[in-house]
């Protein structure tokens, strides 16, 4: 085996941490009966196409839309919405709202509730490396997160320790160390959807 195929103990520990973190996020479930009636979807900005089985393409820009996941009642209690993605290296990126804006203008739905909510430019992002299987999360909660930056961290550095029970749960999940029960409010939910990110094609690309 060549030297280029060997990993140092530090690299192996980092890889294990990445896998543990990704696994922990996939195991995180919403409290019973707290499901938010919308799911997250991506829409390609240049042609408004919603990728499904085809995945998302590098160097393309996408926006987030929320689509009704069930028949909507006439009235829905609005919640604060946060969207973030965990890539194949275990890095989390807060996609909505802007990390510097706090919890401002991210409370949905309005009344009467629409079947689709466009988050627009505030959720726009460009797909880039590392390419692979990425998981997009939609977090909804009755109370705003005091510091939405807890949803934005790299695959090694965990977010700062937050003060609220829900924030602590999210931070422990981010570090892959969630092993104790926390008394969190029941009025939150987390939904996930997986997209494969693909390197940009060098031929036959649309202008």
C-alpha beads as a LAMMPS data file, in Angstrom:
LAMMPS data file: protein, C-alpha beads

207 atoms
206 bonds

1 atom types
1 bond types

-500.0 500.0 xlo xhi
-500.0 500.0 ylo yhi
-500.0 500.0 zlo zhi

Masses

1 110.0

Atoms # bond

1 1 1 0.000 0.000 0.000
2 1 1 1.412 3.395 -0.981
3 1 1 1.990 6.180 1.529
4 1 1 -0.759 8.258 -0.084
5 1 1 -3.350 5.690 1.071
6 1 1 -2.300 5.733 4.734
7 1 1 -4.082 7.797 7.368
8 1 1 -2.592 9.207 10.544
9 1 1 -4.284 8.525 13.893
10 1 1 -5.396 12.165 13.941
11 1 1 -7.019 11.794 10.510
12 1 1 -8.766 8.594 11.573
13 1 1 -10.094 10.265 14.730
14 1 1 -11.385 13.199 12.661
15 1 1 -13.088 10.799 10.228
16 1 1 -14.694 8.900 13.109
17 1 1 -15.956 12.170 14.580
18 1 1 -17.443 13.180 11.218
19 1 1 -19.262 9.834 10.930
20 1 1 -20.484 10.009 14.530
21 1 1 -21.845 13.516 14.007
22 1 1 -23.662 12.645 10.774
23 1 1 -25.119 9.532 12.425
24 1 1 -26.318 11.537 15.449
25 1 1 -28.175 14.037 13.249
26 1 1 -29.908 11.227 11.383
27 1 1 -31.088 9.734 14.683
28 1 1 -32.514 13.001 16.050
29 1 1 -36.326 12.818 16.073
30 1 1 -39.034 15.374 16.743
31 1 1 -41.113 15.086 19.931
32 1 1 -44.341 13.104 19.413
33 1 1 -47.199 15.153 18.013
34 1 1 -45.064 18.200 17.190
35 1 1 -44.582 17.706 13.465
36 1 1 -44.553 20.862 11.336
37 1 1 -46.822 20.476 8.273
38 1 1 -44.170 21.601 5.754
39 1 1 -41.155 19.862 4.261
40 1 1 -37.979 21.361 2.822
41 1 1 -37.252 21.301 -0.917
42 1 1 -34.625 22.952 -3.118
43 1 1 -35.316 24.971 -6.257
44 1 1 -32.631 25.785 -8.825
45 1 1 -32.468 29.546 -9.113
46 1 1 -31.772 29.970 -12.836
47 1 1 -34.727 27.924 -14.129
48 1 1 -36.897 27.264 -11.034
49 1 1 -36.497 23.489 -11.411
50 1 1 -36.941 21.382 -8.269
51 1 1 -34.336 18.599 -8.303
52 1 1 -35.613 15.298 -7.020
53 1 1 -33.814 12.101 -7.969
54 1 1 -31.188 13.956 -10.026
55 1 1 -29.420 15.618 -7.095
56 1 1 -27.938 19.117 -7.018
57 1 1 -25.108 20.325 -9.266
58 1 1 -21.928 22.108 -8.219
59 1 1 -21.593 25.830 -9.062
60 1 1 -25.386 26.117 -9.402
61 1 1 -27.410 28.331 -7.055
62 1 1 -30.465 27.009 -5.243
63 1 1 -33.151 28.456 -3.008
64 1 1 -35.218 26.792 -0.307
65 1 1 -38.963 26.344 -0.570
66 1 1 -41.273 24.851 2.029
67 1 1 -43.970 22.599 0.624
68 1 1 -47.059 21.351 2.414
69 1 1 -46.444 17.776 3.551
70 1 1 -50.081 17.116 4.422
71 1 1 -53.517 18.694 3.972
72 1 1 -53.329 22.050 5.694
73 1 1 -55.876 23.172 8.281
74 1 1 -57.383 26.645 7.993
75 1 1 -55.077 27.936 10.720
76 1 1 -51.551 26.893 11.749
77 1 1 -49.636 28.302 14.688
78 1 1 -46.550 29.936 13.127
79 1 1 -43.079 28.809 14.130
80 1 1 -39.555 30.093 13.723
81 1 1 -37.893 28.317 10.816
82 1 1 -34.215 27.383 10.448
83 1 1 -32.718 25.477 7.528
84 1 1 -29.227 24.011 7.557
85 1 1 -27.256 21.345 5.722
86 1 1 -24.755 18.759 6.964
87 1 1 -22.342 17.732 4.236
88 1 1 -20.515 14.438 3.770
89 1 1 -17.619 15.710 5.919
90 1 1 -19.890 16.461 8.886
91 1 1 -19.786 20.256 8.404
92 1 1 -23.024 22.115 9.074
93 1 1 -23.974 25.314 7.225
94 1 1 -26.879 27.508 8.277
95 1 1 -28.770 28.318 5.067
96 1 1 -31.703 30.295 6.484
97 1 1 -31.947 32.809 8.035
98 1 1 -28.705 34.743 7.561
99 1 1 -26.370 33.922 10.436
100 1 1 -26.002 37.646 11.218
101 1 1 -29.712 38.441 11.209
102 1 1 -30.752 36.361 14.200
103 1 1 -34.378 35.235 14.279
104 1 1 -35.906 38.039 12.234
105 1 1 -38.501 37.492 9.487
106 1 1 -38.229 33.711 9.699
107 1 1 -41.614 32.975 11.295
108 1 1 -44.079 31.018 9.140
109 1 1 -46.702 30.411 7.898
110 1 1 -48.866 33.444 7.443
111 1 1 -52.645 33.137 7.586
112 1 1 -54.249 31.561 5.657
113 1 1 -51.403 29.048 5.286
114 1 1 -50.150 28.657 1.694
115 1 1 -49.306 25.274 0.194
116 1 1 -45.806 26.548 -0.651
117 1 1 -43.560 29.086 1.078
118 1 1 -40.682 30.571 -0.913
119 1 1 -37.777 31.679 1.262
120 1 1 -36.203 33.514 -1.699
121 1 1 -32.808 35.217 -1.806
122 1 1 -32.413 34.988 1.960
123 1 1 -32.010 31.209 1.507
124 1 1 -29.959 31.278 -1.709
125 1 1 -26.717 29.273 -1.724
126 1 1 -24.246 27.823 -4.212
127 1 1 -23.431 24.119 -4.207
128 1 1 -19.729 23.305 -3.906
129 1 1 -17.310 20.639 -2.674
130 1 1 -17.095 18.279 -0.946
131 1 1 -19.470 16.445 -3.266
132 1 1 -21.424 13.470 -2.014
133 1 1 -24.524 12.817 0.073
134 1 1 -25.699 15.912 1.947
135 1 1 -28.571 16.089 4.409
136 1 1 -30.761 19.192 4.609
137 1 1 -32.655 19.875 7.829
138 1 1 -35.721 21.973 8.568
139 1 1 -35.951 22.966 12.238
140 1 1 -39.145 24.615 13.484
141 1 1 -39.725 25.921 16.992
142 1 1 -42.280 28.045 18.847
143 1 1 -39.520 30.105 20.456
144 1 1 -36.611 31.621 18.495
145 1 1 -33.112 30.274 18.990
146 1 1 -31.158 32.857 21.001
147 1 1 -28.123 32.161 18.808
148 1 1 -28.857 30.555 15.397
149 1 1 -25.073 30.219 14.907
150 1 1 -25.255 26.964 16.904
151 1 1 -26.438 25.418 13.612
152 1 1 -23.288 26.525 11.763
153 1 1 -20.103 24.624 12.613
154 1 1 -17.353 22.624 10.961
155 1 1 -16.827 18.895 11.210
156 1 1 -14.356 19.153 14.106
157 1 1 -15.283 22.287 16.048
158 1 1 -18.570 21.978 17.903
159 1 1 -20.773 25.020 18.518
160 1 1 -20.444 27.020 21.715
161 1 1 -22.429 25.608 24.637
162 1 1 -25.879 27.227 24.529
163 1 1 -28.165 27.959 27.467
164 1 1 -31.596 26.658 26.421
165 1 1 -32.459 22.929 26.636
166 1 1 -33.201 22.756 22.898
167 1 1 -29.925 24.536 22.122
168 1 1 -28.057 22.088 24.345
169 1 1 -29.673 19.150 22.556
170 1 1 -28.657 20.553 19.163
171 1 1 -25.114 21.250 20.368
172 1 1 -24.690 17.728 21.732
173 1 1 -26.010 16.283 18.480
174 1 1 -23.508 18.436 16.573
175 1 1 -20.678 17.041 18.667
176 1 1 -21.901 13.463 18.347
177 1 1 -21.958 13.097 22.148
178 1 1 -25.705 13.047 22.877
179 1 1 -26.048 10.411 25.581
180 1 1 -28.224 12.063 28.241
181 1 1 -31.903 12.962 28.242
182 1 1 -32.846 16.624 28.270
183 1 1 -36.210 18.105 29.168
184 1 1 -36.862 20.085 25.999
185 1 1 -40.050 21.931 25.039
186 1 1 -42.418 19.797 22.968
187 1 1 -43.155 22.570 20.461
188 1 1 -40.314 21.943 18.012
189 1 1 -39.708 19.610 15.127
190 1 1 -36.926 18.582 12.810
191 1 1 -37.352 17.128 9.328
192 1 1 -34.621 15.939 6.987
193 1 1 -34.180 15.363 3.261
194 1 1 -31.158 13.945 1.441
195 1 1 -29.728 15.255 -1.830
196 1 1 -26.636 14.034 -3.632
197 1 1 -24.352 16.903 -4.630
198 1 1 -22.568 16.319 -7.934
199 1 1 -19.471 17.998 -9.355
200 1 1 -20.291 20.420 -12.204
201 1 1 -20.256 18.880 -15.637
202 1 1 -17.544 20.174 -17.971
203 1 1 -19.507 19.408 -21.115
204 1 1 -23.024 20.115 -22.271
205 1 1 -23.577 22.689 -19.550
206 1 1 -26.365 25.129 -20.145
207 1 1 -25.401 28.743 -20.397

Bonds

1 1 1 2
2 1 2 3
3 1 3 4
4 1 4 5
5 1 5 6
6 1 6 7
7 1 7 8
8 1 8 9
9 1 9 10
10 1 10 11
11 1 11 12
12 1 12 13
13 1 13 14
14 1 14 15
15 1 15 16
16 1 16 17
17 1 17 18
18 1 18 19
19 1 19 20
20 1 20 21
21 1 21 22
22 1 22 23
23 1 23 24
24 1 24 25
25 1 25 26
26 1 26 27
27 1 27 28
28 1 28 29
29 1 29 30
30 1 30 31
31 1 31 32
32 1 32 33
33 1 33 34
34 1 34 35
35 1 35 36
36 1 36 37
37 1 37 38
38 1 38 39
39 1 39 40
40 1 40 41
41 1 41 42
42 1 42 43
43 1 43 44
44 1 44 45
45 1 45 46
46 1 46 47
47 1 47 48
48 1 48 49
49 1 49 50
50 1 50 51
51 1 51 52
52 1 52 53
53 1 53 54
54 1 54 55
55 1 55 56
56 1 56 57
57 1 57 58
58 1 58 59
59 1 59 60
60 1 60 61
61 1 61 62
62 1 62 63
63 1 63 64
64 1 64 65
65 1 65 66
66 1 66 67
67 1 67 68
68 1 68 69
69 1 69 70
70 1 70 71
71 1 71 72
72 1 72 73
73 1 73 74
74 1 74 75
75 1 75 76
76 1 76 77
77 1 77 78
78 1 78 79
79 1 79 80
80 1 80 81
81 1 81 82
82 1 82 83
83 1 83 84
84 1 84 85
85 1 85 86
86 1 86 87
87 1 87 88
88 1 88 89
89 1 89 90
90 1 90 91
91 1 91 92
92 1 92 93
93 1 93 94
94 1 94 95
95 1 95 96
96 1 96 97
97 1 97 98
98 1 98 99
99 1 99 100
100 1 100 101
101 1 101 102
102 1 102 103
103 1 103 104
104 1 104 105
105 1 105 106
106 1 106 107
107 1 107 108
108 1 108 109
109 1 109 110
110 1 110 111
111 1 111 112
112 1 112 113
113 1 113 114
114 1 114 115
115 1 115 116
116 1 116 117
117 1 117 118
118 1 118 119
119 1 119 120
120 1 120 121
121 1 121 122
122 1 122 123
123 1 123 124
124 1 124 125
125 1 125 126
126 1 126 127
127 1 127 128
128 1 128 129
129 1 129 130
130 1 130 131
131 1 131 132
132 1 132 133
133 1 133 134
134 1 134 135
135 1 135 136
136 1 136 137
137 1 137 138
138 1 138 139
139 1 139 140
140 1 140 141
141 1 141 142
142 1 142 143
143 1 143 144
144 1 144 145
145 1 145 146
146 1 146 147
147 1 147 148
148 1 148 149
149 1 149 150
150 1 150 151
151 1 151 152
152 1 152 153
153 1 153 154
154 1 154 155
155 1 155 156
156 1 156 157
157 1 157 158
158 1 158 159
159 1 159 160
160 1 160 161
161 1 161 162
162 1 162 163
163 1 163 164
164 1 164 165
165 1 165 166
166 1 166 167
167 1 167 168
168 1 168 169
169 1 169 170
170 1 170 171
171 1 171 172
172 1 172 173
173 1 173 174
174 1 174 175
175 1 175 176
176 1 176 177
177 1 177 178
178 1 178 179
179 1 179 180
180 1 180 181
181 1 181 182
182 1 182 183
183 1 183 184
184 1 184 185
185 1 185 186
186 1 186 187
187 1 187 188
188 1 188 189
189 1 189 190
190 1 190 191
191 1 191 192
192 1 192 193
193 1 193 194
194 1 194 195
195 1 195 196
196 1 196 197
197 1 197 198
198 1 198 199
199 1 199 200
200 1 200 201
201 1 201 202
202 1 202 203
203 1 203 204
204 1 204 205
205 1 205 206
206 1 206 207
